[in-house]
Amino acid sequence: GKWAGGKMGPMLVSGLLLRYVLAALWLGAAAGQVMTGGGHFRSGAIAWQKLEGNIVEFEIQAEWRMSHTGHYKHGAPANASIFVGDHISIGGEQSPRLLFGDGKFQYIVSQVTAVSAVDDSFRGITRIRHTYDNPTGLAGGPLGGGF
């Protein structure tokens, strides 16, 4: 195959929150591609699980254009020099970030799981834990998140 590295398997997670998050992810990607004529986001999926107390772990699996000049590795431009195992800070005109729905967010740093020079892309996984102020989310409403 054209991919070097591991596989990105599908994650099965149900729930209304996941549907909202996936819709935000896909709509954001589509809007970015329409506005810029392409963009560096290729595809992705997001899942989450509630841990103990007010802690939620999010997992983002995504594919990005490798030659995009906004990616950083060890604080310096990656310059398309991306390899399996690297941790890449995903950049852009507006760097992608995970919004937790409570006014807080975190930028995306992806651990590379596969690289394709043929497709000029790489796949990666990001795991982020977030502690909400209360077990039901902002102002007692449902837990939320978006990308």
Phi, psi and omega in degrees: 000173182272354182261134174256130179115197185280176178264154174252100183277158179289148178248130179258110179223135180250170175127153181297320181301315181300319179298317179295317181295316179296320178298316179297319180299310183290320179294320178297319179294317180296317179298317179297322181287325178293318184287327186252356181077019179166274182093173183252352174279128181256310180194166179185169177214150179227142177222162178212158173214141178278129177263214180280149177060233184260017186265132177235137175251126177257145174230125178245125172247124185214160176241136185230154175288125186290322185280000178301134186279356183267000180277143181234144177229123181056037176081000180238155178306135181288332179049043179061013176264075187239132184228157177305132180099340178296151171254115186248125172281117184281123181245175179174181176305318168232105184303133181296144180213155177267121179265128185271354178085001180239021180090356180251159180206169174216137177290158185269123170240119188252131173274121186290128179249341180199149181226139175228106176293327180299316182267000182054049182211163173220154177248149179205171181231141178232129175241127182227129174258139180225138177255119177278158181295330177215164187293345181253003177100196185295127176053035177077004179275188180290151173298145183219168177188161179198164184233000000 
